[in-house]
Amino acid sequence: MKNLILGIMGLFSFSNSYTQESIYDITINDIQGNPVDLNKFKGKHILFVNVASECGFTSQYEEMEQLHQKYKDNLVVIGLPCNQFGGQEPGSAKEIQQFCAKNYGVSFLITEKIKVKAEGQHKLYRWLTTEKLNGKSSSSVKWNFQKYIVSPKGE
Protein backbone atom coordinates (compact mmCIF):
# COMPACT_ATOMS: atom_id res chain seq x y z
CA MET A 1 0.00 0.00 0.00
CA LYS A 2 2.81 2.38 0.93
CA ASN A 3 4.50 1.76 -2.44
CA LEU A 4 1.23 2.37 -4.29
CA ILE A 5 0.75 5.74 -2.55
CA LEU A 6 4.36 6.74 -3.23
CA GLY A 7 3.95 5.74 -6.87
CA ILE A 8 0.81 7.82 -7.28
CA MET A 9 2.47 10.80 -5.58
CA GLY A 10 5.40 10.45 -7.95
CA LEU A 11 3.10 10.52 -10.98
CA PHE A 12 1.46 13.72 -9.77
CA SER A 13 4.78 15.42 -9.10
CA PHE A 14 5.98 14.65 -12.64
CA SER A 15 2.75 15.70 -14.33
CA ASN A 16 3.06 19.28 -13.04
CA SER A 17 6.75 19.77 -13.71
CA TYR A 18 8.73 20.79 -16.75
CA THR A 19 11.58 18.76 -18.10
CA GLN A 20 14.80 20.58 -18.86
CA GLU A 21 15.13 20.84 -22.62
CA SER A 22 17.54 22.27 -25.12
CA ILE A 23 17.06 25.70 -26.63
CA TYR A 24 18.22 24.11 -29.87
CA ASP A 25 14.96 22.15 -30.05
CA ILE A 26 13.02 25.41 -30.48
CA THR A 27 12.04 26.95 -33.80
CA ILE A 28 10.90 30.53 -34.28
CA ASN A 29 9.64 32.28 -37.40
CA ASP A 30 11.54 35.15 -38.97
CA ILE A 31 9.77 38.41 -39.86
CA GLN A 32 8.60 36.90 -43.18
CA GLY A 33 7.11 33.89 -41.37
CA ASN A 34 9.83 31.41 -42.36
CA PRO A 35 10.89 28.94 -39.65
CA VAL A 36 14.34 29.44 -38.13
CA ASP A 37 15.82 26.41 -36.38
CA LEU A 38 17.88 27.66 -33.42
CA ASN A 39 20.01 24.54 -33.77
CA LYS A 40 21.83 26.26 -36.64
CA PHE A 41 23.30 28.70 -34.06
CA LYS A 42 24.82 25.96 -31.89
CA GLY A 43 28.38 26.88 -30.92
CA LYS A 44 27.70 30.65 -30.89
CA HIS A 45 26.44 33.04 -28.24
CA ILE A 46 22.85 34.10 -28.94
CA LEU A 47 21.53 37.46 -27.76
CA PHE A 48 17.72 37.58 -27.61
CA VAL A 49 16.11 41.02 -27.27
CA ASN A 50 12.39 41.74 -27.23
CA VAL A 51 12.10 44.89 -29.34
CA ALA A 52 9.53 47.61 -30.06
CA SER A 53 9.60 50.38 -32.65
CA GLU A 54 7.85 53.03 -30.54
CA CYS A 55 9.76 52.56 -27.28
CA GLY A 56 12.13 55.03 -25.64
CA PHE A 57 14.80 52.32 -25.90
CA THR A 58 14.36 51.85 -29.66
CA SER A 59 17.71 53.53 -30.35
CA GLN A 60 19.28 50.33 -28.96
CA TYR A 61 18.73 48.87 -32.43
CA GLU A 62 21.83 50.83 -33.42
CA GLU A 63 24.00 49.21 -30.74
CA MET A 64 22.52 45.80 -31.49
CA GLU A 65 23.51 46.23 -35.14
CA GLN A 66 27.03 47.25 -34.07
CA LEU A 67 27.31 44.11 -31.93
CA HIS A 68 26.06 42.03 -34.84
CA GLN A 69 28.59 43.52 -37.26
CA LYS A 70 31.55 43.34 -34.89
CA TYR A 71 30.98 39.86 -33.45
CA LYS A 72 28.87 38.06 -36.06
CA ASP A 73 31.31 35.14 -36.29
CA ASN A 74 30.65 34.24 -32.64
CA LEU A 75 27.43 36.07 -31.72
CA VAL A 76 23.93 35.86 -33.15
CA VAL A 77 21.71 38.86 -32.40
CA ILE A 78 17.98 38.20 -32.61
CA GLY A 79 15.34 40.92 -32.26
CA LEU A 80 11.89 39.67 -31.29
CA PRO A 81 9.12 42.25 -31.79
CA CYS A 82 6.57 42.31 -28.99
CA ASN A 83 3.52 44.53 -28.43
CA GLN A 84 2.90 43.59 -24.78
CA PHE A 85 4.45 46.65 -23.14
CA GLY A 86 2.53 49.86 -23.69
CA GLY A 87 1.43 48.80 -27.18
CA GLN A 88 4.78 50.06 -28.47
CA GLU A 89 5.05 47.60 -31.38
CA PRO A 90 1.72 47.99 -33.19
CA GLY A 91 3.05 47.62 -36.74
CA SER A 92 2.67 44.78 -39.21
CA ALA A 93 5.62 42.56 -40.10
CA LYS A 94 6.27 44.65 -43.21
CA GLU A 95 6.15 47.92 -41.24
CA ILE A 96 8.52 46.56 -38.58
CA GLN A 97 10.97 45.32 -41.19
CA GLN A 98 10.91 48.66 -43.06
CA PHE A 99 11.32 50.64 -39.84
CA CYS A 100 14.35 48.61 -38.75
CA ALA A 101 16.04 48.78 -42.15
CA LYS A 102 15.34 52.47 -42.83
CA ASN A 103 16.13 53.89 -39.39
CA TYR A 104 18.87 51.58 -38.12
CA GLY A 105 20.14 49.55 -41.07
CA VAL A 106 19.32 46.36 -39.19
CA SER A 107 20.78 43.27 -40.82
CA PHE A 108 20.51 40.89 -37.86
CA LEU A 109 17.61 38.46 -37.54
CA ILE A 110 14.23 39.97 -36.73
CA THR A 111 11.45 37.51 -35.95
CA GLU A 112 7.72 37.69 -36.32
CA LYS A 113 5.88 39.46 -33.50
CA ILE A 114 5.57 37.20 -30.45
CA LYS A 115 4.33 37.21 -26.86
CA VAL A 116 7.13 37.13 -24.30
CA LYS A 117 4.98 36.68 -21.18
CA ALA A 118 1.60 35.53 -19.89
CA GLU A 119 -0.98 33.64 -21.93
CA GLY A 120 0.32 32.82 -25.38
CA GLN A 121 3.97 33.17 -24.33
CA HIS A 122 6.20 31.86 -27.10
CA LYS A 123 8.01 28.60 -26.32
CA LEU A 124 11.37 30.40 -26.66
CA TYR A 125 10.52 32.86 -23.90
CA ARG A 126 9.08 30.10 -21.76
CA TRP A 127 12.53 28.44 -22.05
CA LEU A 128 14.42 31.69 -21.40
CA THR A 129 12.38 32.56 -18.30
CA THR A 130 11.89 29.13 -16.67
CA GLU A 131 14.67 27.49 -14.64
CA LYS A 132 13.08 24.06 -14.93
CA LEU A 133 13.47 24.33 -18.71
CA ASN A 134 16.77 26.19 -19.09
CA GLY A 135 18.49 24.68 -16.06
CA LYS A 136 19.88 28.03 -14.88
CA SER A 137 17.37 30.58 -13.60
CA SER A 138 13.84 31.92 -13.73
CA SER A 139 12.94 35.52 -14.53
CA SER A 140 10.15 37.63 -15.91
CA VAL A 141 10.22 40.00 -18.84
CA LYS A 142 9.58 43.46 -17.43
CA TRP A 143 9.78 45.77 -20.47
CA ASN A 144 10.95 46.18 -24.05
CA PHE A 145 14.61 45.59 -24.92
CA GLN A 146 15.21 43.15 -22.06
CA LYS A 147 18.12 40.93 -23.02
CA TYR A 148 18.88 37.25 -22.61
CA ILE A 149 22.18 35.73 -23.69
CA VAL A 150 22.69 32.03 -24.28
CA SER A 151 26.15 30.48 -24.31
CA PRO A 152 27.59 28.48 -27.21
CA LYS A 153 26.65 25.36 -25.20
CA GLY A 154 23.00 26.41 -25.08
CA GLU A 155 23.07 27.50 -21.44
Secondary structure, DSSP 8 states (H G I E B T S, - for coil): -HHHHHHHHHHHHHHTS-----GGG-EEEBTTS-EEEGGGGTTSEEEEEEE-TTSTTTTHHHHHHHHHHHHTTTEEEEEEE---STT---S-HHHHHHHHHHHH---SEEB-----SSTT--HHHHHHH-HHHHSS------STT-EEEE-TT--
